[in-house]
């Protein structure tokens, strides 16, 4: 790792309030979309953000069903489910536009342990549906969407420079997908089945802390979930994303309504 600090892309906003809860992440902290530009929520209505109990944005997510949001496991595990709110339709974090929904249930991949081991995926169930366009997820037959050089869209409200402030507004950028071999050369912890990398070889554009859980989009399809990386927008250190196609069946199962329970006699 060359002595570089590892970033986990989603906990910066909550650190000030929940320092003890996030002590395990402090050594790994980084930042948000670096090199991005303002994005219209009307053009990307499926992008939502997660807010802590005090209403502060700390991660992103993607609306994939009216009452279901796909995000990163590491965005969910530090909180009680009832402490998480999902905010949709809000481009400016400081505005009151859009809709806020409590989370009633969270599915976190049962094999998740840490971002570098994979399985960094979760599905949140909302108390009520959100009235926004959904984004389809990549399936097991979506290999062409992961071709090296394919241009992907990243979105989020995270930090705009390493150690800098998070963005008040939704930002986006375009980055190419890395070949698996190139990503493995950059990161000893990279594994191609659960992960995919994206970024510019020369750096300058990347997701960062606060963008965790947000979407990596190719051809209007959710192909990745912002997960981890080394630094932010550094040359040769792309962002690492959960490879959605690997977990398509797990996500689909988590989207199914829970079966009704039979009251005990």
Long-range contacts (C-beta under 8 A, 24 or more apart in sequence): 1-188, 1-230, 4-230, 4-231, 4-234, 4-237, 5-29, 5-30, 5-230, 5-231, 6-30, 6-228, 6-229, 6-230, 7-31, 7-208, 7-209, 7-228, 7-229, 7-230, 7-231, 7-232, 8-74, 8-115, 8-209, 8-212, 8-228, 9-59, 9-72, 9-158, 9-207, 9-208, 9-209, 9-210, 9-211, 9-212, 9-213, 9-214, 9-226, 9-227, 9-228, 9-229, 9-239, 10-50, 10-58, 10-59, 10-60, 10-72, 10-74, 10-75, 10-158, 10-209, 10-210, 10-211, 10-212, 10-213, 10-226, 11-58, 11-59, 11-74, 11-75, 11-78, 11-209, 11-212, 12-58, 12-158, 12-159, 12-166, 12-209, 12-210, 13-52, 13-56, 13-57, 13-58, 13-166, 13-210, 14-52, 14-56, 14-58, 14-78, 17-52, 17-53, 17-54, 17-56, 18-52, 18-78, 21-78, 21-79, 22-78, 25-74, 25-78, 28-228, 29-209, 30-159, 30-162, 30-208, 30-209, 30-229, 30-231, 30-232, 31-158, 31-159, 31-160, 31-161, 31-162, 31-163, 31-164, 31-166, 31-208, 31-209, 31-210, 31-232, 32-156, 32-157, 32-158, 32-159, 32-160, 32-164, 32-166, 32-167, 32-171, 32-207, 32-208, 32-209, 32-210, 32-211, 32-232, 33-154, 33-155, 33-156, 33-158, 33-160, 33-167, 33-171, 33-172, 33-173, 33-206, 33-207, 33-208, 33-211, 34-159, 34-160, 34-161, 34-162, 34-204, 34-205, 34-206, 34-207, 34-208, 34-232, 34-233, 35-173, 35-204, 35-205, 35-206, 35-233, 36-154, 36-160, 36-167, 36-171, 36-172, 36-173, 36-205, 37-171, 37-172, 37-173, 38-169, 38-170, 38-171, 38-172, 39-91, 39-155, 39-169, 39-170, 39-171, 39-172, 40-91, 40-170, 41-89, 41-90, 41-91, 41-98, 41-170, 44-155, 44-170, 44-172, 45-88, 45-89, 45-132, 45-133, 46-132, 46-133, 46-134, 46-135, 46-215, 47-155, 47-156, 47-170, 47-214, 47-215, 48-86, 48-87, 48-88, 48-130, 49-86, 49-87, 49-90, 49-93, 49-156, 49-157, 50-75, 50-84, 50-85, 50-86, 50-87, 50-124, 50-213, 51-84, 51-85, 51-86, 51-87, 51-100, 52-79, 52-83, 52-84, 53-79, 53-83, 55-85, 57-87, 57-93, 57-157, 57-166, 57-210, 58-210, 59-210, 59-211, 59-212, 59-213, 59-214, 60-155, 60-156, 60-157, 60-158, 60-210, 60-211, 60-212, 60-213, 60-214, 60-215, 60-226, 61-86, 61-124, 61-213, 61-214, 62-135, 62-214, 62-215, 62-222, 62-225, 63-88, 63-130, 63-132, 63-133, 63-134, 63-135, 64-134, 64-135, 64-136, 64-137, 64-222, 64-251, 64-255, 65-134, 65-255, 66-129, 66-130, 66-131, 66-134, 67-101, 67-125, 67-126, 67-127, 67-128, 67-129, 67-130, 68-123, 68-124, 68-125, 68-126, 68-254, 68-255, 69-123, 69-124, 69-126, 70-121, 70-122, 70-123, 70-137, 70-222, 70-225, 70-244, 70-251, 71-121, 71-122, 71-123, 71-124, 71-212, 71-213, 71-214, 71-225, 72-115, 72-120, 72-121, 72-122, 72-212, 72-213, 72-225, 72-226, 72-227, 72-242, 73-108, 73-109, 73-112, 73-119, 73-120, 73-121, 73-122, 74-112, 74-114, 74-115, 74-120, 74-212, 74-227, 75-122, 75-212, 75-213, 76-106, 76-108, 76-122, 76-124, 77-108, 77-112, 81-105, 81-106, 84-124, 86-124, 86-126, 86-130, 88-130, 88-132, 89-130, 89-131, 89-132, 91-169, 91-170, 92-168, 92-169, 92-170, 93-157, 93-167, 93-168, 93-169, 94-168, 99-130, 99-131, 101-126, 101-127, 101-128, 101-130, 102-126, 102-127, 103-127, 105-258, 107-254, 109-247, 109-250, 115-227, 115-228, 115-240, 116-189, 116-228, 118-191, 118-193, 118-194, 118-195, 118-242, 119-194, 119-242, 119-247, 120-194, 120-225, 120-227, 120-228, 120-242, 121-225, 121-242, 121-244, 121-247, 121-250, 121-251, 122-213, 123-251, 123-254, 123-255, 135-215, 135-217, 135-220, 135-221, 135-222, 136-220, 136-221, 136-222, 137-221, 137-222, 137-244, 137-248, 137-251, 137-252, 138-218, 138-221, 138-222, 138-223, 138-244, 138-245, 138-248, 139-245, 139-248, 140-245, 140-248, 140-249, 142-221, 142-223, 142-245, 142-248, 143-245, 145-218, 145-219, 145-221, 145-223, 145-245, 146-177, 146-196, 146-218, 146-223, 146-243, 146-245, 147-177, 148-176, 148-177, 148-178, 148-179, 148-180, 148-182, 149-176, 149-177, 150-176, 150-177, 150-218, 151-175, 151-176, 151-177, 151-218, 152-176, 152-177, 152-198, 152-216, 152-217, 152-218, 152-223, 152-224, 153-215, 153-216, 153-217, 153-218, 154-198, 154-206, 154-207, 154-211, 154-214, 154-215, 154-216, 154-217, 154-226, 154-239, 155-211, 155-214, 155-215, 155-217, 156-207, 156-210, 156-211, 156-214, 156-226, 157-210, 157-211, 158-207, 158-208, 158-209, 158-210, 158-211, 158-212, 158-214, 159-208, 159-209, 159-210, 159-232, 160-208, 161-232, 162-208, 162-231, 162-232, 162-233, 166-209, 166-210, 167-210, 173-205, 173-206, 174-205, 175-199, 175-200, 175-205, 175-206, 175-238, 175-239, 176-200, 177-218, 178-238, 183-238, 183-240, 186-230, 186-236, 186-237, 186-238, 187-230, 187-237, 187-240, 190-240, 192-243, 193-243, 193-246, 194-242, 194-243, 194-246, 194-247, 195-227, 195-240, 195-241, 195-242, 195-243, 196-223, 196-224, 196-240, 196-241, 196-242, 196-243, 197-238, 197-239, 197-240, 197-241, 198-224, 198-238, 198-239, 198-241, 199-233, 199-237, 199-238, 199-239, 200-238, 201-235, 201-236, 202-235, 203-233, 203-234, 203-235, 203-236, 203-237, 204-233, 205-233, 206-232, 206-233, 206-234, 206-238, 206-239, 207-232, 207-239, 208-232, 208-233, 216-241
